Amino acid sequence: MILRLKSVIEGRVKYSDVMFVNLDAMPKRVALLSRSHDNQYQQPLLFILLMLFIMHFQLQGVAWFLSSALFVTARYWHAFEHVRGNHLLRRTCAFIIASCTLWGMWCALFVTQLF
């Protein structure tokens, strides 16, 4: 947000581009941080919903804790790589680890509730 405001004040970005989130019109660093911010809210919402189901069905345990820790660690790693390192291979690895962990946890939830 600060970078967006600074870009508008300096005249590098139009107010309408910020208002309508036109990332193509923004400087690369501002667009990168905006995309990273948006990305940080997609998988975590599915994760929070999953955690609510786990608590509702009283499935807490070591496996759920370790899977959750792996997911959260991978998401932090992904965010770090996205805004600081931006090394595509490491960022992709972090994303795959987080995605597969979350997908596996959802599958495990469905299996435990079906059988």
Secondary structure, 3 states (H helix, E strand, C coil): CHHHHHHHHCCCCCHHHHHCCCHHHCCHHHHHHHHHHHHCCCHHHHHHHHHHHHHHCCCCCHHHHHHHHHHHHHHHHHHHHHHHHCCHHHHHHHHHHHHHHHHHHHHHHHHHHHC
